[in-house]
Amino acid sequence: MLKALTAPKAVDIAHCAQYDVPDNYKSRNALATIFLHDTKMDYILMVDSDMEFDINDIHRLVSRKKDLIGGLYSKRFESDVANYVLEPLDGQTFDPRVAQVQEVKYIGSGFLLSSRRFLLAFKARHPELEYISEPIEGSRPTCDYFHRHILSEPDGRRRLLPGDFAFCHLARAMGEKVY
């Protein structure tokens, strides 16, 4: 069930908990479909259930006016060094102290804001990714935004990109920037 919420600073937020879909990528696909078909909002924020954040984190992401931007969070293992769920642009390093917003190659989808404009463009660019979802997901036309992808690296290696990184890979191939 989709619930509209109004947060401070006049940001409309739609909340839709998606607990009954067995695969994470299917949940993200279902949420994007609900967002595009059942709302008129400009942005969707996908948040993993184990993320901790403040409402101001959402306002910061929206205020950046980017079509695809993720909130910074660390990978799920102990480390003395920050190990963020992202991959910097080729030949660059990522340091959050350098700038609040930095373009990256890939960003995790655990706290990901996407614009309606971008998702519609993505869907139009990739009609081969459209499918009819399972009955538990609504049996409606859905785009497989977050499918895994095998990428051939310049050195000949083949790399399996998880759904969030594959989503960013296809976005960048469209000429979009990822932050």
C-alpha positions as CSV (number, residue, x, y, z in Angstrom):
1,M,0.0,0.0,0.0
2,L,1.3,3.4,-1.0
3,K,1.1,6.1,1.7
4,A,1.8,9.8,1.0
5,L,3.6,11.6,3.8
6,T,4.5,15.2,4.1
7,A,7.8,16.0,5.7
8,P,9.1,19.3,7.1
9,K,10.3,21.8,4.4
10,A,7.5,20.9,2.1
11,V,8.8,17.6,0.6
12,D,6.2,15.1,-0.3
13,I,7.2,11.5,0.4
14,A,5.4,8.4,-0.7
15,H,6.0,5.4,1.6
16,C,5.6,1.9,0.3
17,A,7.0,-1.0,2.4
18,Q,7.7,-3.9,0.1
19,Y,8.2,-7.0,2.3
20,D,6.5,-9.8,0.4
21,V,8.9,-9.9,-2.7
22,P,11.6,-12.5,-2.2
23,D,14.4,-10.9,-4.2
24,N,15.8,-7.5,-3.4
25,Y,16.1,-6.5,-7.1
26,K,12.4,-7.5,-7.7
27,S,11.4,-5.3,-4.8
28,R,13.2,-2.3,-6.3
29,N,11.7,-3.0,-9.7
30,A,8.2,-3.2,-8.1
31,L,8.7,0.0,-6.1
32,A,9.9,1.9,-9.3
33,T,6.8,0.6,-11.1
34,I,4.5,1.7,-8.3
35,F,6.2,5.1,-8.2
36,L,5.8,5.7,-11.9
37,H,2.3,4.4,-12.3
38,D,0.6,5.3,-9.0
39,T,2.2,8.7,-8.1
40,K,3.0,12.0,-9.7
41,M,6.0,12.7,-7.5
42,D,9.3,13.8,-8.9
43,Y,11.6,11.5,-6.9
44,I,11.7,8.0,-5.4
45,L,14.0,7.2,-2.5
46,M,14.8,3.5,-2.1
47,V,16.0,2.6,1.4
48,D,17.2,-0.7,2.7
49,S,15.6,-1.8,6.0
50,D,18.9,-1.7,7.8
51,M,19.7,1.9,6.9
52,E,19.7,4.5,9.6
53,F,19.2,8.1,8.6
54,D,17.7,11.4,9.5
55,I,14.9,13.2,7.6
56,N,17.5,15.9,6.8
57,D,19.5,13.3,4.8
58,I,16.5,13.1,2.4
59,H,16.3,16.8,2.1
60,R,20.0,17.0,1.3
61,L,19.7,14.5,-1.5
62,V,16.6,16.2,-3.0
63,S,18.3,19.6,-2.7
64,R,21.2,18.5,-4.9
65,K,18.7,18.3,-7.9
66,K,20.4,15.2,-9.3
67,D,18.6,12.5,-11.3
68,L,20.5,9.6,-9.7
69,I,22.2,10.2,-6.3
70,G,22.9,7.9,-3.4
71,G,23.5,8.6,0.3
72,L,26.8,7.5,1.6
73,Y,26.9,4.3,3.7
74,S,29.5,1.6,4.4
75,K,29.7,-2.0,3.4
76,R,28.4,-4.6,5.9
77,F,31.7,-5.7,7.4
78,E,34.1,-4.6,10.1
79,S,37.0,-2.4,8.9
80,D,39.3,0.2,10.3
81,V,38.9,2.2,7.0
82,A,35.7,3.5,5.6
83,N,34.6,1.2,2.8
84,Y,31.7,2.8,1.1
85,V,29.2,1.0,-1.2
86,L,30.4,2.8,-4.4
87,E,33.0,2.6,-7.1
88,P,34.8,5.8,-8.0
89,L,35.3,7.0,-11.6
90,D,38.2,5.2,-13.3
91,G,41.5,6.6,-12.2
92,Q,40.0,8.6,-9.3
93,T,39.6,8.0,-5.6
94,F,36.6,8.8,-3.5
95,D,37.0,11.0,-0.4
96,P,33.9,12.5,1.2
97,R,36.0,15.3,2.7
98,V,36.9,16.7,-0.7
99,A,33.3,17.5,-1.7
100,Q,29.8,16.8,-0.5
101,V,28.7,15.6,-4.0
102,Q,31.0,13.7,-6.2
103,E,30.3,11.9,-9.4
104,V,31.0,8.1,-9.2
105,K,31.0,5.2,-11.5
106,Y,28.6,3.1,-9.4
107,I,26.7,3.7,-6.1
108,G,24.8,1.3,-3.9
109,S,21.0,1.3,-3.9
110,G,20.6,1.0,-0.1
111,F,19.8,4.7,0.1
112,L,19.2,5.8,-3.5
113,L,17.2,8.8,-4.9
114,S,16.1,8.6,-8.5
115,S,14.1,11.1,-10.5
116,R,10.9,10.3,-12.4
117,R,12.5,11.9,-15.5
118,F,15.5,9.5,-15.3
119,L,13.4,6.3,-14.7
120,L,11.1,7.1,-17.6
121,A,14.1,7.7,-19.8
122,F,15.7,4.5,-18.6
123,K,12.5,2.5,-19.3
124,A,12.2,4.1,-22.8
125,R,15.8,3.4,-23.6
126,H,15.6,-0.3,-22.5
127,P,12.3,-1.8,-23.8
128,E,14.1,-5.2,-23.8
129,L,14.0,-5.1,-19.9
130,E,10.3,-4.9,-19.7
131,Y,8.4,-7.9,-18.3
132,I,5.1,-8.8,-16.6
133,S,5.6,-9.1,-12.9
134,E,4.6,-12.0,-10.8
135,P,1.1,-12.0,-9.3
136,I,2.5,-11.2,-5.8
137,E,4.1,-8.1,-7.4
138,G,0.9,-6.9,-9.1
139,S,1.1,-8.7,-12.6
140,R,1.8,-5.4,-14.4
141,P,4.3,-4.3,-16.9
142,T,7.6,-3.7,-15.0
143,C,11.1,-2.7,-16.1
144,D,14.0,-4.8,-14.8
145,Y,15.9,-1.7,-13.7
146,F,18.0,-3.6,-11.1
147,H,19.0,-6.8,-13.0
148,R,22.5,-8.2,-12.6
149,H,24.8,-7.7,-15.6
150,I,28.0,-9.3,-16.8
151,L,30.5,-6.7,-17.9
152,S,33.5,-7.3,-20.1
153,E,36.4,-5.3,-18.7
154,P,39.0,-3.7,-20.9
155,D,41.6,-6.2,-19.7
156,G,39.3,-9.1,-20.9
157,R,38.0,-10.1,-17.5
158,R,34.3,-10.6,-17.1
159,R,32.7,-9.1,-14.0
160,L,29.3,-9.7,-12.5
161,L,27.8,-6.4,-11.5
162,P,25.2,-6.6,-8.8
163,G,21.8,-5.0,-9.6
164,D,22.6,-1.6,-8.2
165,F,25.9,-1.3,-10.0
166,A,24.4,-2.6,-13.2
167,F,21.7,0.0,-12.9
168,C,24.3,2.7,-12.7
169,H,26.3,1.2,-15.5
170,L,23.3,1.4,-17.8
171,A,22.5,4.9,-16.6
172,R,26.1,6.0,-17.5
173,A,25.8,4.3,-20.9
174,M,22.8,6.6,-21.5
175,G,24.9,9.6,-20.7
176,E,23.6,10.1,-17.2
177,K,25.8,11.0,-14.3
178,V,25.8,9.1,-11.0
179,Y,26.5,10.8,-7.7
